[in-house]
Amino acid sequence: MGISRGLALWPALVSLGAVVWLSSCATVTSGTTQTIGIVSEPGGATCEMRRDGALLASVHLTPEVIRIPRSKNTIELTCKRDGYEPTTEMVESKFSGATIGNVLAGGLIGIAVDAASGANNFYPDQVTVLMQPSVFADEVAREAFFGRLRERVQKRAQDDLTMLRYQCASKPREFCDADTARLTAKRDKDLADIEARRLAARVAPTANRR
């Protein structure tokens, strides 16, 4: 390649490098992995995290902090402990605002880089698993436990619906209505599942409480 031709190509190479650098904005600022604190109540549980059916990570004894790759896919977290029912918590991934900067900086190339790396999604910093006793000491303890579960589901649904209303300012009405219906249906299903578990839960016989 002649010197004159190399000089002519230099601006194009610089521009290409700038695009690649800018387009990896979320990847650089957020990374492709993150840490999650796994907590159980009570502590001392062993847990497995699975994503798309494959084992992602193991928690030897809660509480523990682990590092996992980011992804848009939901994680299934199952914890076990003596005296308690195996308990599964679905850990959902959410869209990261870092990718918005990528749209401004790198356009579609930036979105593609973040989507491929997982940097445009994130999981909660901490997940708390409420372990269900194999046998409740009494009905009061049973109702208090399932009451906490209902409160968690309702709070998550309310937070998601609040965020959706904020996002709907720039989205077509039909998409917002569909997302609202989806979130509401999920909340109702989760509450129905909790009620089924409550009805099936065992309570210690009265004689055993003395």
C-alpha positions as CSV (number, residue, x, y, z in Angstrom):
1,M,0.0,0.0,0.0
2,G,1.4,3.4,-0.9
3,I,1.9,6.1,1.6
4,S,-0.7,8.4,0.0
5,R,-3.3,5.6,0.0
6,G,-2.5,4.7,3.6
7,L,-3.0,8.4,4.6
8,A,-6.3,8.5,2.7
9,L,-7.6,5.5,4.6
10,W,-6.4,6.7,8.0
11,P,-9.5,8.9,8.8
12,A,-11.8,6.0,7.9
13,L,-9.9,3.6,10.3
14,V,-10.0,6.2,13.0
15,S,-13.7,6.6,12.5
16,L,-14.3,2.9,12.6
17,G,-12.3,2.5,15.8
18,A,-14.4,5.3,17.4
19,V,-17.6,3.6,16.4
20,V,-16.5,0.3,17.9
21,W,-15.3,2.0,21.1
22,L,-18.5,4.1,21.5
23,S,-20.7,1.2,20.6
24,S,-19.4,-0.9,23.5
25,C,-20.4,1.8,26.0
26,A,-22.7,-0.4,28.2
27,T,-20.2,-3.3,27.9
28,V,-17.4,-1.1,29.3
29,T,-19.4,0.7,32.0
30,S,-21.6,-2.3,33.1
31,G,-19.6,-5.3,32.1
32,T,-20.8,-8.7,30.9
33,T,-20.9,-10.1,34.4
34,Q,-22.3,-9.0,37.8
35,T,-22.4,-10.1,41.4
36,I,-25.5,-11.2,43.2
37,G,-25.9,-11.7,46.9
38,I,-27.9,-14.9,47.7
39,V,-29.6,-14.8,51.0
40,S,-32.1,-17.2,52.6
41,E,-34.3,-16.9,55.6
42,P,-33.2,-18.8,57.6
43,G,-29.6,-18.9,56.5
44,G,-27.5,-22.0,56.0
45,A,-29.2,-23.2,52.8
46,T,-27.5,-24.7,49.7
47,C,-28.8,-23.4,46.4
48,E,-28.5,-24.0,42.6
49,M,-28.9,-21.4,39.9
50,R,-30.1,-22.6,36.5
51,R,-30.6,-20.7,33.3
52,D,-32.1,-22.3,30.2
53,G,-32.0,-25.6,32.0
54,A,-28.2,-25.5,32.5
55,L,-26.5,-25.2,35.9
56,L,-25.2,-21.6,36.2
57,A,-23.8,-21.5,39.7
58,S,-23.9,-23.3,43.1
59,V,-24.2,-21.6,46.5
60,H,-22.6,-23.8,49.1
61,L,-24.1,-22.0,52.2
62,T,-26.2,-18.9,52.3
63,P,-25.5,-16.0,52.5
64,E,-23.0,-15.9,49.7
65,V,-22.1,-13.5,46.9
66,I,-21.5,-15.0,43.5
67,R,-20.6,-13.7,40.0
68,I,-22.6,-14.7,37.0
69,P,-22.8,-13.7,33.3
70,R,-25.5,-11.2,32.4
71,S,-28.3,-12.3,30.2
72,K,-31.9,-11.4,29.3
73,N,-33.1,-14.9,30.4
74,T,-34.7,-15.6,33.8
75,I,-32.7,-17.6,36.4
76,E,-34.3,-20.4,38.4
77,L,-32.9,-20.3,42.0
78,T,-33.7,-23.3,44.1
79,C,-32.6,-23.6,47.8
80,K,-32.7,-26.5,50.2
81,R,-32.2,-26.8,53.9
82,D,-33.1,-29.4,56.5
83,G,-36.5,-28.9,58.0
84,Y,-37.7,-26.8,55.1
85,E,-39.3,-27.4,51.7
86,P,-37.2,-26.9,48.6
87,T,-38.0,-23.3,47.6
88,T,-37.6,-21.9,44.1
89,E,-37.3,-18.2,43.4
90,M,-37.5,-16.9,39.8
91,V,-34.8,-14.2,39.3
92,E,-35.8,-12.0,36.3
93,S,-33.5,-9.9,34.2
94,K,-34.3,-6.3,33.5
95,F,-33.3,-3.9,30.7
96,S,-30.3,-1.6,31.6
97,G,-30.4,2.1,31.0
98,A,-26.8,2.0,29.9
99,T,-27.9,0.8,26.5
100,I,-29.8,4.1,26.0
101,G,-26.4,5.8,25.9
102,N,-25.3,3.2,23.4
103,V,-28.1,4.2,21.1
104,L,-26.9,7.8,21.2
105,A,-23.2,6.8,20.8
106,G,-23.2,3.8,18.6
107,G,-26.7,3.3,17.2
108,L,-27.6,-0.1,16.1
109,I,-24.0,-1.3,16.3
110,G,-24.0,-0.4,20.0
111,I,-27.2,-2.2,20.7
112,A,-25.9,-5.3,18.9
113,V,-22.7,-5.3,20.9
114,D,-24.6,-5.0,24.2
115,A,-27.2,-7.6,23.3
116,A,-24.5,-10.1,22.3
117,S,-22.5,-9.5,25.5
118,G,-25.5,-9.4,27.9
119,A,-24.5,-5.9,29.1
120,N,-27.9,-4.4,28.3
121,N,-29.6,-6.5,31.0
122,F,-29.0,-6.9,34.7
123,Y,-30.3,-9.0,37.7
124,P,-31.1,-7.7,41.2
125,D,-28.1,-7.1,43.4
126,Q,-29.5,-9.4,46.1
127,V,-32.1,-12.1,46.1
128,T,-33.7,-13.3,49.3
129,V,-35.4,-16.7,49.4
130,L,-38.0,-17.2,52.1
131,M,-37.7,-20.9,53.1
132,Q,-41.0,-22.6,53.8
133,P,-40.9,-24.8,56.9
134,S,-41.8,-28.5,56.3
135,V,-44.2,-28.2,59.3
136,F,-45.4,-24.9,60.8
137,A,-45.5,-24.6,64.5
138,D,-49.1,-23.3,64.4
139,E,-51.6,-21.6,62.1
140,V,-50.4,-18.1,63.2
141,A,-46.9,-18.9,61.9
142,R,-48.3,-20.3,58.7
143,E,-50.4,-17.2,58.0
144,A,-47.5,-14.9,58.8
145,F,-45.2,-16.7,56.4
146,F,-47.7,-16.7,53.4
147,G,-48.7,-13.1,54.2
148,R,-45.0,-12.1,53.6
149,L,-45.0,-14.0,50.3
150,R,-48.2,-12.2,49.2
151,E,-46.7,-8.8,50.2
152,R,-43.6,-9.5,48.1
153,V,-45.5,-10.4,45.0
154,Q,-47.8,-7.4,45.3
155,K,-44.9,-5.0,45.8
156,R,-42.9,-6.4,42.9
157,A,-46.0,-6.1,40.6
158,Q,-46.6,-2.6,41.8
159,D,-43.0,-1.6,41.1
160,D,-43.1,-3.1,37.7
161,L,-46.4,-1.5,36.8
162,T,-45.1,1.9,38.0
163,M,-42.0,1.5,35.8
164,L,-44.1,0.5,32.9
165,R,-46.3,3.6,33.2
166,Y,-43.1,5.7,33.1
167,Q,-41.9,3.9,30.0
168,C,-45.3,4.1,28.3
169,A,-44.8,7.8,27.7
170,S,-42.8,6.9,24.6
171,K,-44.5,3.6,23.6
172,P,-47.6,2.9,21.5
173,R,-50.7,2.4,23.6
174,E,-51.3,-1.1,22.4
175,F,-47.9,-2.3,23.6
176,C,-48.5,-0.7,27.0
177,D,-51.9,-2.4,27.3
178,A,-50.4,-5.8,26.4
179,D,-47.5,-5.4,28.9
180,T,-49.9,-4.2,31.6
181,A,-52.1,-7.3,31.1
182,R,-49.1,-9.5,31.2
183,L,-47.8,-8.1,34.5
184,T,-51.3,-8.3,36.0
185,A,-51.8,-11.9,34.9
186,K,-48.4,-12.9,36.3
187,R,-49.2,-11.2,39.7
188,D,-52.6,-13.0,39.9
189,K,-51.0,-16.4,39.0
190,D,-48.2,-15.9,41.6
191,L,-50.9,-15.1,44.2
192,A,-52.9,-18.1,43.3
193,D,-49.8,-20.3,43.6
194,I,-49.1,-18.9,47.0
195,E,-52.7,-19.7,48.1
196,A,-52.4,-23.3,46.8
197,R,-49.2,-23.7,48.8
198,R,-50.8,-22.2,51.9
199,L,-53.7,-24.7,51.7
200,A,-51.3,-27.6,51.3
201,A,-48.9,-26.5,54.1
202,R,-48.7,-28.7,57.1
203,V,-49.3,-27.4,60.7
204,A,-48.0,-29.3,63.8
205,P,-50.8,-31.2,65.7
206,T,-52.0,-29.4,68.8
207,A,-50.5,-32.0,71.1
208,N,-47.0,-31.3,69.7
209,R,-47.2,-27.7,70.6
210,R,-47.3,-28.3,74.4
